[in-house]
Amino acid sequence: MNRVSGILCPVSALPSRFGIGDFGKESRVFVDLAKEAGFSLWQILPLNPLGYGHSPYQPFSSFAIEELYVDLDALNAKKLCKKAPDFRQDAEKVDYEGIRAYKEPFLKEAFEKELERDPGCLADFIATHTWVLPWSLFMMNKRRNAMASWESWPKEQQEMISSYPSLTPEEEKAARYEIWLQKTLYEQWKSLKDYANKKGIRLIGDVPFYVGFDSCDVWANQDSFLLDPKSKEPVWIAGVPPDYFSKTGQRWGNPIYNWDLLEKRDFSFIINRLKLNGELYDVIRLDHFRAFDTYWKIPASCPTAVEGAWIEAPGYKLFDIFFKEVPNLEIIAEDLGDLRPEVLVLRDHYNFPGMNVVEFTFHDAELVKKPGYDRENMVAYLGTHDNDPLKSYFSLLPKEEQAAWLKALDEKKIAGTDINDKLISYELALKAKYAIFAVQDLLDLGTESRLNKPGIIDDVNWTWRMKDYSALEAKVEHLKSLNAQYHR
């Protein structure tokens, strides 16, 4: 089994001329640097349209791609829009609303010109991406309702999913714009993925288990979720119960699937999501994998996640059907947290690699010497997008715990200039076939670079970005030597 390594970095955090990463030149520079440093994997977060709190885990669609990632320079090169001046290139944080407003006129211009050149340019995309028709109606209505949630739209717009042919010319144009955006995004993403693959970099995509309530997924498939038939609001919602992280659990608010109906339909809604992601990425990571075994069902009336029940999900039936259709897709199971043994049995039945987050497991693995943390069929991380960067995490440990960690690393003869360097080497030395590092840890950054603090909505989560690649470029030779030393 080849042991390889990779970098975890969302597209949004890449440098660019426009204050947010996109599918253009700088993303290819990132691929080049990763390759030069000896990495062969790039893990990103969901690319879907950003919903509540700019979270990629509450998207407006499981199928569409966020329009902010369009490369304006590529559109200019095709003479579809004028050259866009730099915009917030050196900003410390991503300004989602500001960038969205800045890019829109250039996108509208490119849309007008491409359809003027070739009025039938959308036909092939519509034929091969049938989800884009309901998506175009959803976004058209969402924009004209000031982005309000779909259950608050006028009744005729809520019901428009079944009346596409009756659009006015103005509505038709607005819907075609949404289709054009997705065609452009899919073309640009395919170009970037092809570039990465030719460089020997495989892409890992993240697939959330649940979908957001305010999404085209729910609006266009209401019977697939447990909603109140009158108000359309969820009757039951998703989350996890109280644990050592939270006394009241985590109340995510996502609607719960109508599993009985999904099973009658051979799980087509979920399987289509997985299939599409299998085409967008080389490997997919299933977020909240445990819900394929059992999921926490919370009454929507409960303000916390304290009330609820674990309900069994038909995971084996779903994956058996899926792998008949897509036999070779590589899947990573996010198996973190307090799990019942059956979750790991399900994981191992399909030979999915699980996850080892060193920030959480180092004490048990190296100080207490519990077995099971150094397996081959594993994906090792120092931390994920939800964790404090390693440097900050370690600094907050009790002094005696810090000393114990350093002593354990010395006993294993793990070299390094500081705790970050030592733990990067420690992870690379593990048996795990994948060793993946958040780019912030490779750059030795602290809590100021944390990407997400779960359970809060603010103007900091999801906004961290690199202004340029100078710090990463300075690390390339060292990282290359480490990857070679540990045969990654």
Contacts in CASP RR format, 6 or more apart in sequence:
PFRMAT RR
TARGET T0000
AUTHOR 0000-0000-0000
METHOD contacts of the structure
MODEL  1
MNRVSGILCPVSALPSRFGIGDFGKESRVFVDLAKEAGFSLWQILPLNPL
GYGHSPYQPFSSFAIEELYVDLDALNAKKLCKKAPDFRQDAEKVDYEGIR
AYKEPFLKEAFEKELERDPGCLADFIATHTWVLPWSLFMMNKRRNAMASW
ESWPKEQQEMISSYPSLTPEEEKAARYEIWLQKTLYEQWKSLKDYANKKG
IRLIGDVPFYVGFDSCDVWANQDSFLLDPKSKEPVWIAGVPPDYFSKTGQ
RWGNPIYNWDLLEKRDFSFIINRLKLNGELYDVIRLDHFRAFDTYWKIPA
SCPTAVEGAWIEAPGYKLFDIFFKEVPNLEIIAEDLGDLRPEVLVLRDHY
NFPGMNVVEFTFHDAELVKKPGYDRENMVAYLGTHDNDPLKSYFSLLPKE
EQAAWLKALDEKKIAGTDINDKLISYELALKAKYAIFAVQDLLDLGTESR
LNKPGIIDDVNWTWRMKDYSALEAKVEHLKSLNAQYHR
1 376 0 8 1.000
1 433 0 8 1.000
2 433 0 8 1.000
3 431 0 8 1.000
3 432 0 8 1.000
3 433 0 8 1.000
3 434 0 8 1.000
3 435 0 8 1.000
3 486 0 8 1.000
3 487 0 8 1.000
3 488 0 8 1.000
4 39 0 8 1.000
4 40 0 8 1.000
4 41 0 8 1.000
4 433 0 8 1.000
4 434 0 8 1.000
4 435 0 8 1.000
4 488 0 8 1.000
5 38 0 8 1.000
5 39 0 8 1.000
5 40 0 8 1.000
5 41 0 8 1.000
5 428 0 8 1.000
5 434 0 8 1.000
5 435 0 8 1.000
5 436 0 8 1.000
5 437 0 8 1.000
5 483 0 8 1.000
5 488 0 8 1.000
6 34 0 8 1.000
6 39 0 8 1.000
6 40 0 8 1.000
6 41 0 8 1.000
6 42 0 8 1.000
6 43 0 8 1.000
6 434 0 8 1.000
6 435 0 8 1.000
6 436 0 8 1.000
6 437 0 8 1.000
7 34 0 8 1.000
7 39 0 8 1.000
7 41 0 8 1.000
7 42 0 8 1.000
7 43 0 8 1.000
7 436 0 8 1.000
7 437 0 8 1.000
7 438 0 8 1.000
7 439 0 8 1.000
7 442 0 8 1.000
8 43 0 8 1.000
8 44 0 8 1.000
8 381 0 8 1.000
8 384 0 8 1.000
8 385 0 8 1.000
8 436 0 8 1.000
8 437 0 8 1.000
8 438 0 8 1.000
8 439 0 8 1.000
9 30 0 8 1.000
9 42 0 8 1.000
9 43 0 8 1.000
9 44 0 8 1.000
9 438 0 8 1.000
9 439 0 8 1.000
10 44 0 8 1.000
10 45 0 8 1.000
10 56 0 8 1.000
10 385 0 8 1.000
10 451 0 8 1.000
10 462 0 8 1.000
11 21 0 8 1.000
11 22 0 8 1.000
11 23 0 8 1.000
11 27 0 8 1.000
11 44 0 8 1.000
11 45 0 8 1.000
11 47 0 8 1.000
11 69 0 8 1.000
12 20 0 8 1.000
12 21 0 8 1.000
12 45 0 8 1.000
12 68 0 8 1.000
12 69 0 8 1.000
12 94 0 8 1.000
12 462 0 8 1.000
12 465 0 8 1.000
13 21 0 8 1.000
13 94 0 8 1.000
13 439 0 8 1.000
13 451 0 8 1.000
13 464 0 8 1.000
13 465 0 8 1.000
13 466 0 8 1.000
14 21 0 8 1.000
14 22 0 8 1.000
14 26 0 8 1.000
14 27 0 8 1.000
14 30 0 8 1.000
14 465 0 8 1.000
14 466 0 8 1.000
15 21 0 8 1.000
15 26 0 8 1.000
15 89 0 8 1.000
15 465 0 8 1.000
15 466 0 8 1.000
15 467 0 8 1.000
15 468 0 8 1.000
15 469 0 8 1.000
16 22 0 8 1.000
16 24 0 8 1.000
16 26 0 8 1.000
16 89 0 8 1.000
17 73 0 8 1.000
17 84 0 8 1.000
17 86 0 8 1.000
17 87 0 8 1.000
17 89 0 8 1.000
18 72 0 8 1.000
18 84 0 8 1.000
18 86 0 8 1.000
18 87 0 8 1.000
18 88 0 8 1.000
18 89 0 8 1.000
18 99 0 8 1.000
18 102 0 8 1.000
18 103 0 8 1.000
19 87 0 8 1.000
19 88 0 8 1.000
19 89 0 8 1.000
19 91 0 8 1.000
19 94 0 8 1.000
19 95 0 8 1.000
19 99 0 8 1.000
19 465 0 8 1.000
20 68 0 8 1.000
20 69 0 8 1.000
20 94 0 8 1.000
20 96 0 8 1.000
20 99 0 8 1.000
20 465 0 8 1.000
21 27 0 8 1.000
21 69 0 8 1.000
21 465 0 8 1.000
22 68 0 8 1.000
22 69 0 8 1.000
22 70 0 8 1.000
22 71 0 8 1.000
22 72 0 8 1.000
23 69 0 8 1.000
23 70 0 8 1.000
23 71 0 8 1.000
23 74 0 8 1.000
23 185 0 8 1.000
23 188 0 8 1.000
23 189 0 8 1.000
23 191 0 8 1.000
23 192 0 8 1.000
24 71 0 8 1.000
24 73 0 8 1.000
24 74 0 8 1.000
24 188 0 8 1.000
24 192 0 8 1.000
25 71 0 8 1.000
25 73 0 8 1.000
26 469 0 8 1.000
27 192 0 8 1.000
28 192 0 8 1.000
28 195 0 8 1.000
29 469 0 8 1.000
30 42 0 8 1.000
30 469 0 8 1.000
31 42 0 8 1.000
31 192 0 8 1.000
31 195 0 8 1.000
31 196 0 8 1.000
31 199 0 8 1.000
31 201 0 8 1.000
32 199 0 8 1.000
33 469 0 8 1.000
33 472 0 8 1.000
33 473 0 8 1.000
33 476 0 8 1.000
34 42 0 8 1.000
34 201 0 8 1.000
35 199 0 8 1.000
35 200 0 8 1.000
35 201 0 8 1.000
36 476 0 8 1.000
36 480 0 8 1.000
37 475 0 8 1.000
37 476 0 8 1.000
37 479 0 8 1.000
37 480 0 8 1.000
37 483 0 8 1.000
38 479 0 8 1.000
38 480 0 8 1.000
38 483 0 8 1.000
38 484 0 8 1.000
38 488 0 8 1.000
39 201 0 8 1.000
39 479 0 8 1.000
39 483 0 8 1.000
40 200 0 8 1.000
40 201 0 8 1.000
40 202 0 8 1.000
41 201 0 8 1.000
41 202 0 8 1.000
41 203 0 8 1.000
41 204 0 8 1.000
41 283 0 8 1.000
41 434 0 8 1.000
41 436 0 8 1.000
42 196 0 8 1.000
42 201 0 8 1.000
42 202 0 8 1.000
42 203 0 8 1.000
42 204 0 8 1.000
43 203 0 8 1.000
43 204 0 8 1.000
43 205 0 8 1.000
43 206 0 8 1.000
43 285 0 8 1.000
43 436 0 8 1.000
44 203 0 8 1.000
44 204 0 8 1.000
44 205 0 8 1.000
44 206 0 8 1.000
45 56 0 8 1.000
45 57 0 8 1.000
45 205 0 8 1.000
45 206 0 8 1.000
45 385 0 8 1.000
46 56 0 8 1.000
46 57 0 8 1.000
46 59 0 8 1.000
46 205 0 8 1.000
46 206 0 8 1.000
46 207 0 8 1.000
46 208 0 8 1.000
47 56 0 8 1.000
47 65 0 8 1.000
47 66 0 8 1.000
47 69 0 8 1.000
47 189 0 8 1.000
47 280 0 8 1.000
48 56 0 8 1.000
48 59 0 8 1.000
48 60 0 8 1.000
48 61 0 8 1.000
48 62 0 8 1.000
48 63 0 8 1.000
48 64 0 8 1.000
48 65 0 8 1.000
48 66 0 8 1.000
49 59 0 8 1.000
49 60 0 8 1.000
49 61 0 8 1.000
49 64 0 8 1.000
49 65 0 8 1.000
49 66 0 8 1.000
49 67 0 8 1.000
49 139 0 8 1.000
50 56 0 8 1.000
50 59 0 8 1.000
50 60 0 8 1.000
50 66 0 8 1.000
50 68 0 8 1.000
50 96 0 8 1.000
50 462 0 8 1.000
51 58 0 8 1.000
51 59 0 8 1.000
51 60 0 8 1.000
51 212 0 8 1.000
51 214 0 8 1.000
52 58 0 8 1.000
52 212 0 8 1.000
52 214 0 8 1.000
52 457 0 8 1.000
53 457 0 8 1.000
53 461 0 8 1.000
53 462 0 8 1.000
54 94 0 8 1.000
54 96 0 8 1.000
54 461 0 8 1.000
54 462 0 8 1.000
54 463 0 8 1.000
55 452 0 8 1.000
55 461 0 8 1.000
55 462 0 8 1.000
56 66 0 8 1.000
56 206 0 8 1.000
56 462 0 8 1.000
57 208 0 8 1.000
57 287 0 8 1.000
58 212 0 8 1.000
58 254 0 8 1.000
59 66 0 8 1.000
59 208 0 8 1.000
59 211 0 8 1.000
59 212 0 8 1.000
59 215 0 8 1.000
60 138 0 8 1.000
60 139 0 8 1.000
60 142 0 8 1.000
60 214 0 8 1.000
60 215 0 8 1.000
60 216 0 8 1.000
61 131 0 8 1.000
61 135 0 8 1.000
61 138 0 8 1.000
61 215 0 8 1.000
61 216 0 8 1.000
61 217 0 8 1.000
62 208 0 8 1.000
62 211 0 8 1.000
62 215 0 8 1.000
62 217 0 8 1.000
62 273 0 8 1.000
62 276 0 8 1.000
63 129 0 8 1.000
63 131 0 8 1.000
63 132 0 8 1.000
63 135 0 8 1.000
63 216 0 8 1.000
63 217 0 8 1.000
63 273 0 8 1.000
63 276 0 8 1.000
64 131 0 8 1.000
64 132 0 8 1.000
64 135 0 8 1.000
64 139 0 8 1.000
64 182 0 8 1.000
64 185 0 8 1.000
64 216 0 8 1.000
65 182 0 8 1.000
65 185 0 8 1.000
65 186 0 8 1.000
65 189 0 8 1.000
66 185 0 8 1.000
67 100 0 8 1.000
67 103 0 8 1.000
67 107 0 8 1.000
67 181 0 8 1.000
67 185 0 8 1.000
68 96 0 8 1.000
68 99 0 8 1.000
68 100 0 8 1.000
68 103 0 8 1.000
69 185 0 8 1.000
69 188 0 8 1.000
69 189 0 8 1.000
70 103 0 8 1.000
70 107 0 8 1.000
70 181 0 8 1.000
70 184 0 8 1.000
70 185 0 8 1.000
70 188 0 8 1.000
71 188 0 8 1.000
72 81 0 8 1.000
72 84 0 8 1.000
72 103 0 8 1.000
72 106 0 8 1.000
72 107 0 8 1.000
73 83 0 8 1.000
73 84 0 8 1.000
74 188 0 8 1.000
75 81 0 8 1.000
75 106 0 8 1.000
75 107 0 8 1.000
75 110 0 8 1.000
75 184 0 8 1.000
76 82 0 8 1.000
76 83 0 8 1.000
76 84 0 8 1.000
78 110 0 8 1.000
79 113 0 8 1.000
80 109 0 8 1.000
80 110 0 8 1.000
80 113 0 8 1.000
80 114 0 8 1.000
81 106 0 8 1.000
81 107 0 8 1.000
81 109 0 8 1.000
81 110 0 8 1.000
81 113 0 8 1.000
82 106 0 8 1.000
82 109 0 8 1.000
84 102 0 8 1.000
84 103 0 8 1.000
84 106 0 8 1.000
87 99 0 8 1.000
87 102 0 8 1.000
88 95 0 8 1.000
88 98 0 8 1.000
88 99 0 8 1.000
89 467 0 8 1.000
90 467 0 8 1.000
91 465 0 8 1.000
91 467 0 8 1.000
92 465 0 8 1.000
92 467 0 8 1.000
93 459 0 8 1.000
93 460 0 8 1.000
93 463 0 8 1.000
93 464 0 8 1.000
93 465 0 8 1.000
94 462 0 8 1.000
94 463 0 8 1.000
94 464 0 8 1.000
94 465 0 8 1.000
95 463 0 8 1.000
96 463 0 8 1.000
107 181 0 8 1.000
108 177 0 8 1.000
110 184 0 8 1.000
111 176 0 8 1.000
111 177 0 8 1.000
111 180 0 8 1.000
111 181 0 8 1.000
114 121 0 8 1.000
114 180 0 8 1.000
115 121 0 8 1.000
115 122 0 8 1.000
115 176 0 8 1.000
115 180 0 8 1.000
121 180 0 8 1.000
121 183 0 8 1.000
122 176 0 8 1.000
122 179 0 8 1.000
122 180 0 8 1.000
122 183 0 8 1.000
125 132 0 8 1.000
125 179 0 8 1.000
125 182 0 8 1.000
125 183 0 8 1.000
125 186 0 8 1.000
126 132 0 8 1.000
126 133 0 8 1.000
126 179 0 8 1.000
129 182 0 8 1.000
129 186 0 8 1.000
131 216 0 8 1.000
131 272 0 8 1.000
131 276 0 8 1.000
132 178 0 8 1.000
132 179 0 8 1.000
132 182 0 8 1.000
132 183 0 8 1.000
133 164 0 8 1.000
133 179 0 8 1.000
134 161 0 8 1.000
134 216 0 8 1.000
134 219 0 8 1.000
134 220 0 8 1.000
135 178 0 8 1.000
135 182 0 8 1.000
135 216 0 8 1.000
136 175 0 8 1.000
136 176 0 8 1.000
136 178 0 8 1.000
136 179 0 8 1.000
137 160 0 8 1.000
137 161 0 8 1.000
137 164 0 8 1.000
137 175 0 8 1.000
138 150 0 8 1.000
138 216 0 8 1.000
138 219 0 8 1.000
138 220 0 8 1.000
139 178 0 8 1.000
139 216 0 8 1.000
140 171 0 8 1.000
140 174 0 8 1.000
140 175 0 8 1.000
140 178 0 8 1.000
141 150 0 8 1.000
141 153 0 8 1.000
141 157 0 8 1.000
141 160 0 8 1.000
142 148 0 8 1.000
142 150 0 8 1.000
143 174 0 8 1.000
144 174 0 8 1.000
145 152 0 8 1.000
145 153 0 8 1.000
145 157 0 8 1.000
149 213 0 8 1.000
149 214 0 8 1.000
150 158 0 8 1.000
150 214 0 8 1.000
150 218 0 8 1.000
150 219 0 8 1.000
151 158 0 8 1.000
151 231 0 8 1.000
151 232 0 8 1.000
151 233 0 8 1.000
158 219 0 8 1.000
158 232 0 8 1.000
161 219 0 8 1.000
161 220 0 8 1.000
167 175 0 8 1.000
189 280 0 8 1.000
193 203 0 8 1.000
193 280 0 8 1.000
193 281 0 8 1.000
196 202 0 8 1.000
196 203 0 8 1.000
197 203 0 8 1.000
197 282 0 8 1.000
202 282 0 8 1.000
202 283 0 8 1.000
203 280 0 8 1.000
203 281 0 8 1.000
203 282 0 8 1.000
203 283 0 8 1.000
204 281 0 8 1.000
204 282 0 8 1.000
204 283 0 8 1.000
204 284 0 8 1.000
204 285 0 8 1.000
204 332 0 8 1.000
204 436 0 8 1.000
205 277 0 8 1.000
205 280 0 8 1.000
205 281 0 8 1.000
205 283 0 8 1.000
205 284 0 8 1.000
205 285 0 8 1.000
206 284 0 8 1.000
206 285 0 8 1.000
206 287 0 8 1.000
207 273 0 8 1.000
207 274 0 8 1.000
207 277 0 8 1.000
207 284 0 8 1.000
207 285 0 8 1.000
207 286 0 8 1.000
207 287 0 8 1.000
208 287 0 8 1.000
208 288 0 8 1.000
209 286 0 8 1.000
209 287 0 8 1.000
209 288 0 8 1.000
209 289 0 8 1.000
209 291 0 8 1.000
209 292 0 8 1.000
210 238 0 8 1.000
210 252 0 8 1.000
210 254 0 8 1.000
210 255 0 8 1.000
210 257 0 8 1.000
210 288 0 8 1.000
210 291 0 8 1.000
211 217 0 8 1.000
211 218 0 8 1.000
211 254 0 8 1.000
211 255 0 8 1.000
212 218 0 8 1.000
212 253 0 8 1.000
212 254 0 8 1.000
212 255 0 8 1.000
213 233 0 8 1.000
213 234 0 8 1.000
213 253 0 8 1.000
213 254 0 8 1.000
213 255 0 8 1.000
217 269 0 8 1.000
218 224 0 8 1.000
218 225 0 8 1.000
218 227 0 8 1.000
218 255 0 8 1.000
221 269 0 8 1.000
222 232 0 8 1.000
223 258 0 8 1.000
223 261 0 8 1.000
224 257 0 8 1.000
224 258 0 8 1.000
224 261 0 8 1.000
224 262 0 8 1.000
224 269 0 8 1.000
225 234 0 8 1.000
225 255 0 8 1.000
225 256 0 8 1.000
225 257 0 8 1.000
225 258 0 8 1.000
226 234 0 8 1.000
226 235 0 8 1.000
226 236 0 8 1.000
226 255 0 8 1.000
226 256 0 8 1.000
226 257 0 8 1.000
226 258 0 8 1.000
227 233 0 8 1.000
227 234 0 8 1.000
227 235 0 8 1.000
227 255 0 8 1.000
228 234 0 8 1.000
228 235 0 8 1.000
233 300 0 8 1.000
234 253 0 8 1.000
234 254 0 8 1.000
234 255 0 8 1.000
234 256 0 8 1.000
234 300 0 8 1.000
235 299 0 8 1.000
235 300 0 8 1.000
236 255 0 8 1.000
236 256 0 8 1.000
236 297 0 8 1.000
236 298 0 8 1.000
236 299 0 8 1.000
236 300 0 8 1.000
237 251 0 8 1.000
237 252 0 8 1.000
237 253 0 8 1.000
237 254 0 8 1.000
237 255 0 8 1.000
237 256 0 8 1.000
237 298 0 8 1.000
237 299 0 8 1.000
237 300 0 8 1.000
238 252 0 8 1.000
238 253 0 8 1.000
238 254 0 8 1.000
238 255 0 8 1.000
238 256 0 8 1.000
238 291 0 8 1.000
238 295 0 8 1.000
238 296 0 8 1.000
238 297 0 8 1.000
238 298 0 8 1.000
239 249 0 8 1.000
239 250 0 8 1.000
239 251 0 8 1.000
239 252 0 8 1.000
239 253 0 8 1.000
239 254 0 8 1.000
239 296 0 8 1.000
239 298 0 8 1.000
239 305 0 8 1.000
240 249 0 8 1.000
240 250 0 8 1.000
240 252 0 8 1.000
240 296 0 8 1.000
240 305 0 8 1.000
241 249 0 8 1.000
241 296 0 8 1.000
241 305 0 8 1.000
241 306 0 8 1.000
241 308 0 8 1.000
242 248 0 8 1.000
242 249 0 8 1.000
242 305 0 8 1.000
242 306 0 8 1.000
243 249 0 8 1.000
243 337 0 8 1.000
243 338 0 8 1.000
244 338 0 8 1.000
246 305 0 8 1.000
248 304 0 8 1.000
248 305 0 8 1.000
248 306 0 8 1.000
249 304 0 8 1.000
249 305 0 8 1.000
249 306 0 8 1.000
250 305 0 8 1.000
250 454 0 8 1.000
250 455 0 8 1.000
251 298 0 8 1.000
251 302 0 8 1.000
251 303 0 8 1.000
251 304 0 8 1.000
251 305 0 8 1.000
253 298 0 8 1.000
253 300 0 8 1.000
256 295 0 8 1.000
256 297 0 8 1.000
257 270 0 8 1.000
259 313 0 8 1.000
259 314 0 8 1.000
262 268 0 8 1.000
262 269 0 8 1.000
262 270 0 8 1.000
263 314 0 8 1.000
263 317 0 8 1.000
266 321 0 8 1.000
267 314 0 8 1.000
267 317 0 8 1.000
267 318 0 8 1.000
267 321 0 8 1.000
267 322 0 8 1.000
270 318 0 8 1.000
271 318 0 8 1.000
271 321 0 8 1.000
271 322 0 8 1.000
271 325 0 8 1.000
274 284 0 8 1.000
274 322 0 8 1.000
274 326 0 8 1.000
274 329 0 8 1.000
275 322 0 8 1.000
275 325 0 8 1.000
275 326 0 8 1.000
277 284 0 8 1.000
278 284 0 8 1.000
278 326 0 8 1.000
278 329 0 8 1.000
282 330 0 8 1.000
283 330 0 8 1.000
283 331 0 8 1.000
283 332 0 8 1.000
284 329 0 8 1.000
284 330 0 8 1.000
284 331 0 8 1.000
284 332 0 8 1.000
285 331 0 8 1.000
285 332 0 8 1.000
285 333 0 8 1.000
285 334 0 8 1.000
285 379 0 8 1.000
286 292 0 8 1.000
286 331 0 8 1.000
286 332 0 8 1.000
286 333 0 8 1.000
286 334 0 8 1.000
286 352 0 8 1.000
287 334 0 8 1.000
288 334 0 8 1.000
289 333 0 8 1.000
289 334 0 8 1.000
289 335 0 8 1.000
289 343 0 8 1.000
289 347 0 8 1.000
289 352 0 8 1.000
290 335 0 8 1.000
290 337 0 8 1.000
290 339 0 8 1.000
290 343 0 8 1.000
291 313 0 8 1.000
292 313 0 8 1.000
292 315 0 8 1.000
292 318 0 8 1.000
292 319 0 8 1.000
292 346 0 8 1.000
293 312 0 8 1.000
293 313 0 8 1.000
293 315 0 8 1.000
293 340 0 8 1.000
293 342 0 8 1.000
293 343 0 8 1.000
293 346 0 8 1.000
294 310 0 8 1.000
294 311 0 8 1.000
294 312 0 8 1.000
294 313 0 8 1.000
294 340 0 8 1.000
294 342 0 8 1.000
294 343 0 8 1.000
295 310 0 8 1.000
295 311 0 8 1.000
295 313 0 8 1.000
296 305 0 8 1.000
296 308 0 8 1.000
296 309 0 8 1.000
296 310 0 8 1.000
296 311 0 8 1.000
297 308 0 8 1.000
297 309 0 8 1.000
297 310 0 8 1.000
297 311 0 8 1.000
298 305 0 8 1.000
298 307 0 8 1.000
298 308 0 8 1.000
299 307 0 8 1.000
299 308 0 8 1.000
302 308 0 8 1.000
315 346 0 8 1.000
316 346 0 8 1.000
316 349 0 8 1.000
319 350 0 8 1.000
323 329 0 8 1.000
323 350 0 8 1.000
331 350 0 8 1.000
331 352 0 8 1.000
332 352 0 8 1.000
332 353 0 8 1.000
332 354 0 8 1.000
332 355 0 8 1.000
332 379 0 8 1.000
332 434 0 8 1.000
333 347 0 8 1.000
333 352 0 8 1.000
333 353 0 8 1.000
333 354 0 8 1.000
333 355 0 8 1.000
334 354 0 8 1.000
334 355 0 8 1.000
335 343 0 8 1.000
335 344 0 8 1.000
335 347 0 8 1.000
335 354 0 8 1.000
335 355 0 8 1.000
336 355 0 8 1.000
336 357 0 8 1.000
336 360 0 8 1.000
347 354 0 8 1.000
351 377 0 8 1.000
353 377 0 8 1.000
353 378 0 8 1.000
353 379 0 8 1.000
353 432 0 8 1.000
353 433 0 8 1.000
353 434 0 8 1.000
354 377 0 8 1.000
354 378 0 8 1.000
354 379 0 8 1.000
355 378 0 8 1.000
355 379 0 8 1.000
355 380 0 8 1.000
355 381 0 8 1.000
355 384 0 8 1.000
356 373 0 8 1.000
356 375 0 8 1.000
356 378 0 8 1.000
356 379 0 8 1.000
356 380 0 8 1.000
356 381 0 8 1.000
356 430 0 8 1.000
356 432 0 8 1.000
357 381 0 8 1.000
357 382 0 8 1.000
357 383 0 8 1.000
357 384 0 8 1.000
357 387 0 8 1.000
358 380 0 8 1.000
358 381 0 8 1.000
358 382 0 8 1.000
358 383 0 8 1.000
358 390 0 8 1.000
358 423 0 8 1.000
358 426 0 8 1.000
358 427 0 8 1.000
359 382 0 8 1.000
359 383 0 8 1.000
359 387 0 8 1.000
359 388 0 8 1.000
359 390 0 8 1.000
359 393 0 8 1.000
361 373 0 8 1.000
362 405 0 8 1.000
362 408 0 8 1.000
362 423 0 8 1.000
362 426 0 8 1.000
363 401 0 8 1.000
363 404 0 8 1.000
363 405 0 8 1.000
364 370 0 8 1.000
364 373 0 8 1.000
365 372 0 8 1.000
365 373 0 8 1.000
365 374 0 8 1.000
366 405 0 8 1.000
366 408 0 8 1.000
366 409 0 8 1.000
366 412 0 8 1.000
367 404 0 8 1.000
367 405 0 8 1.000
367 408 0 8 1.000
374 430 0 8 1.000
374 431 0 8 1.000
374 432 0 8 1.000
375 431 0 8 1.000
375 432 0 8 1.000
376 431 0 8 1.000
376 432 0 8 1.000
376 433 0 8 1.000
377 433 0 8 1.000
378 430 0 8 1.000
378 431 0 8 1.000
378 432 0 8 1.000
378 433 0 8 1.000
378 434 0 8 1.000
379 432 0 8 1.000
379 433 0 8 1.000
379 434 0 8 1.000
379 435 0 8 1.000
379 436 0 8 1.000
380 427 0 8 1.000
380 430 0 8 1.000
380 432 0 8 1.000
380 434 0 8 1.000
380 435 0 8 1.000
380 436 0 8 1.000
381 427 0 8 1.000
381 436 0 8 1.000
381 437 0 8 1.000
381 438 0 8 1.000
382 390 0 8 1.000
382 423 0 8 1.000
382 424 0 8 1.000
382 427 0 8 1.000
382 437 0 8 1.000
382 438 0 8 1.000
382 441 0 8 1.000
383 389 0 8 1.000
383 390 0 8 1.000
383 393 0 8 1.000
383 438 0 8 1.000
383 441 0 8 1.000
384 438 0 8 1.000
385 438 0 8 1.000
385 451 0 8 1.000
385 452 0 8 1.000
386 451 0 8 1.000
386 452 0 8 1.000
386 453 0 8 1.000
386 454 0 8 1.000
387 393 0 8 1.000
387 438 0 8 1.000
387 450 0 8 1.000
388 396 0 8 1.000
388 446 0 8 1.000
388 447 0 8 1.000
388 450 0 8 1.000
389 438 0 8 1.000
389 440 0 8 1.000
389 441 0 8 1.000
389 445 0 8 1.000
389 446 0 8 1.000
389 447 0 8 1.000
389 449 0 8 1.000
389 450 0 8 1.000
390 419 0 8 1.000
390 420 0 8 1.000
390 423 0 8 1.000
390 441 0 8 1.000
391 419 0 8 1.000
391 420 0 8 1.000
391 441 0 8 1.000
391 444 0 8 1.000
391 445 0 8 1.000
391 446 0 8 1.000
392 446 0 8 1.000
392 447 0 8 1.000
392 450 0 8 1.000
394 402 0 8 1.000
394 405 0 8 1.000
394 419 0 8 1.000
394 423 0 8 1.000
397 405 0 8 1.000
402 419 0 8 1.000
405 419 0 8 1.000
406 419 0 8 1.000
406 422 0 8 1.000
409 422 0 8 1.000
409 423 0 8 1.000
409 426 0 8 1.000
412 426 0 8 1.000
412 429 0 8 1.000
414 422 0 8 1.000
414 425 0 8 1.000
414 426 0 8 1.000
414 429 0 8 1.000
415 422 0 8 1.000
415 425 0 8 1.000
416 422 0 8 1.000
416 425 0 8 1.000
418 444 0 8 1.000
420 441 0 8 1.000
420 444 0 8 1.000
421 444 0 8 1.000
424 437 0 8 1.000
424 441 0 8 1.000
424 442 0 8 1.000
424 482 0 8 1.000
425 482 0 8 1.000
425 485 0 8 1.000
425 486 0 8 1.000
427 435 0 8 1.000
427 437 0 8 1.000
428 435 0 8 1.000
428 482 0 8 1.000
428 483 0 8 1.000
428 485 0 8 1.000
428 486 0 8 1.000
428 488 0 8 1.000
429 486 0 8 1.000
435 488 0 8 1.000
438 451 0 8 1.000
439 466 0 8 1.000
439 472 0 8 1.000
440 446 0 8 1.000
440 449 0 8 1.000
440 450 0 8 1.000
440 451 0 8 1.000
440 464 0 8 1.000
442 472 0 8 1.000
442 475 0 8 1.000
442 479 0 8 1.000
443 449 0 8 1.000
443 471 0 8 1.000
443 472 0 8 1.000
443 475 0 8 1.000
448 464 0 8 1.000
449 464 0 8 1.000
450 464 0 8 1.000
451 461 0 8 1.000
451 462 0 8 1.000
451 464 0 8 1.000
452 461 0 8 1.000
452 462 0 8 1.000
453 460 0 8 1.000
453 461 0 8 1.000
466 472 0 8 1.000
482 488 0 8 1.000
END
